[in-house]
C-alpha cells in the first residue's frame, strides 16, 4: 500500500495489573479470539497488525507485558521506542484502577518518546459487579490528559476501536512531526508481518482526551 517510504511501524505497549485482560485484548484485536482460560503470559509476546490510513500502510507492533507485571519488573526495554500505550484496568476490581498511577509513572520514566496514552476499562461485560464507575475513570482520564474507553475482550465491545484510535492518533502526531521524524527507518515496517491483517480505517468520531467512549 502506497509508495516506498510510505510505510510506518509503531510500537504500542499494553500495561496494567495481572489478570485485567491484556492478553485477551491483544488476541481479540489481532485474531478475533478470546480464551476464557488464558494463563498468565510467559515470555515476550507481541503481534503485528496492519491498517491503512490516508493511503499509507501503518503497522502496529503491539507488545504484551509477558507476565512481568506480577513481579513489578517490567523492564525499560519493554517501553523503549513505544509511541502508544493502552493502560488497562478491570472495571470489577478497584485495586487494578488504583494501580494506574504507578503504571503511568513507570511508562513516563522508561519511555523515550512522546506516547499516546489510552485508559482502558476492560471487562465492561461485568457491569453487575462494577467497582469503578465510568465517571471516576473519566475524571481521572481528564486530569491526566488520557484518552478513555471501556472495552470487553469477552464480547469484543470497543476492542478494535480502542486500538485504532491510539494508532490513528500516533499517525496524526507523526505526520505533523510531533513525535518523531516519520522518515526514521526504525519506524518503517521492517518486521515480518506475521498474523497480519489489513484493516480498512474508519472511525466515525475520534475519542479525544477527556472524552468518554465507553459502552452504555
Helices and strands as residue ranges (DSSP letters): E 7-16, H 22-31, E 45-53, E 56-64, G 68-71, H 76-79, E 82-90, H 94-98, H 100-110, E 116-122, G 124-129, H 134-143, E 147-150, H 159-175, G 185-187, E 198-199
